[in-house]
Amino acid sequence: MARTVSQQEGTPAGRIDDVWAWERLERWVTHRWAERGVTWIVEGPGPWVPPLQPVTISMASRWTSGTWQPVTLEETPLSGYCLADGCTYRFEGVAGDDSTPPASVAEALRRLIDYSAAAEANAPYTSVREEVGDVGLSVEMPSLNFARALQQSGAADLLRPWRRPR
C-alpha cells in the first residue's frame, strides 16, 4: 500500500467568514466544499487513493534522476492509482467543489462557533510564568482546552458521514 508523505492544500477561494472554524472543521473530514489546489507526495508501491474528496488529479509525476518526470498511471477501481514501484510520486489537482454544504455540516459549523465563543467568554484565566536566566515573563491566558471543541460542541457527531476512515 502506497503512503501519503505530504499533503499541501491551497486556500479555498471565496470563504472569508469564520475561516478559523472552517479550517478546524475541514481538518476533521475528508470532503471539501470549496475548491482549492492540492499537491500530494506519495511513496509507492501499491494502490493510492487521494485522501480528499471530491478531487480531480491534473498531473502525476515521478521523481527520477533528480527531477519530476510526468507519468501516466494505471487507475484502480477505487478512483485511485496503482504505483508499480518503490518510487516517489507527486500528484497535483483540485480538491473540493462549489456545492452548498449539507444542513448537518452548517449546523456543525454553527455549534463549533457558538461553543468556542461561549467557552472563551466564560473561561477562567491562568497566570503562566516563564523564567529564562534573570528575565521573567508572566502571561495570563484562558485555561480552557479548545482541542476538544468539535467533540464537546456535538459538531463531530454531525460530521461522521464525511470523517476519514481509521
CORPE-V880584 format. One record per residue. PSI is psi in whole degrees, -180 to 180 (999 if undefined). NEAR is the number of other ideal C-beta (glycine too) atoms within 12 Angstrom. D_CENTER is the distance of its C-alpha to the mean C-alpha in Angstrom with 1 decimal. Layout:
BEGIN
PSI:NEAR:D_CENTER  PSI:NEAR:D_CENTER
END
This chain:
BEGIN
126:16:21.3  155:29:19.3  143:21:16.3  121:28:13.2  -37:20:14.0  143:17:11.5  119:29:8.6  115:19:9.0  136:28:7.7  175:20:10.6  130:19:11.2  142:24:11.9  142:15:15.7  -8:14:17.6  105:24:15.4  -25:12:17.2  133:13:17.9  47:20:16.0  -43:17:13.1  -39:20:12.3  -41:30:12.2  -43:32:10.0  -43:21:7.3  -45:28:8.0  -44:38:8.4  -23:37:5.3  -20:23:3.6  -23:30:6.8  168:33:7.2  -19:28:7.3  145:29:9.3  131:38:9.0  2:31:12.2  135:31:12.6  144:24:13.1  152:29:11.7  150:26:12.7  144:34:10.7  132:29:12.4  142:34:12.4  128:26:15.1  139:37:16.4  131:23:19.5  -177:30:22.0  170:20:24.2  -179:23:23.4  149:22:21.3  130:36:17.7  130:28:15.6  133:36:12.5  0:27:9.5  151:37:8.4  152:28:11.3  155:23:13.4  145:31:13.7  116:21:16.7  125:30:17.4  -23:17:19.9  139:22:20.8  139:32:21.0  157:24:22.8  140:29:24.1  112:23:24.9  127:15:28.7  40:8:31.3  10:8:29.0  161:11:27.5  123:20:25.0  127:17:27.2  142:17:26.2  156:25:26.5  124:15:26.9  151:28:25.4  133:16:26.5  151:17:24.2  165:18:23.8  -18:10:24.5  29:14:20.9  39:18:19.7  -159:28:18.9  150:32:21.0  116:25:23.7  111:33:23.7  -13:19:27.3  -176:17:27.6  28:15:26.0  173:26:24.9  134:29:21.7  154:40:20.1  128:35:18.0  133:41:16.5  143:26:15.9  -159:28:15.3  129:27:13.8  143:33:11.0  170:32:11.8  176:19:15.2  25:16:17.3  158:14:18.2  131:10:18.7  145:27:16.3  160:17:18.5  -37:11:20.5  -31:22:18.8  -42:31:15.4  -39:22:17.5  -40:20:19.3  -42:38:16.2  -45:36:15.2  -44:24:18.9  -43:29:19.2  -45:37:16.4  -48:26:18.1  -45:21:21.6  -46:28:21.0  -40:30:19.6  -44:20:22.6  -41:17:25.1  -41:23:23.9  -40:20:24.1  -32:12:27.5  5:13:28.9  129:19:27.5  151:13:30.3  145:14:30.2  137:14:30.6  127:14:32.4  127:14:31.0  130:13:33.5  131:12:32.8  131:10:35.7  109:8:35.9  -127:7:39.5  0:6:41.6  130:9:38.8  150:12:37.2  130:13:34.5  136:13:33.9  136:13:30.9  132:13:30.4  157:17:27.0  137:18:25.7  0:16:25.9  160:21:23.6  107:15:20.4  -7:23:17.3  -28:12:15.2  21:18:16.3  -38:31:16.4  -43:30:14.3  -46:21:16.8  -25:20:19.8  -13:29:19.5  -2:21:19.3  -38:33:16.1  -38:26:14.5  -37:19:17.6  -21:27:17.2  1:32:13.8  -39:21:15.1  -19:19:15.7  11:27:12.1  151:23:11.0  138:19:10.3  141:12:13.8  999:6:14.8
END
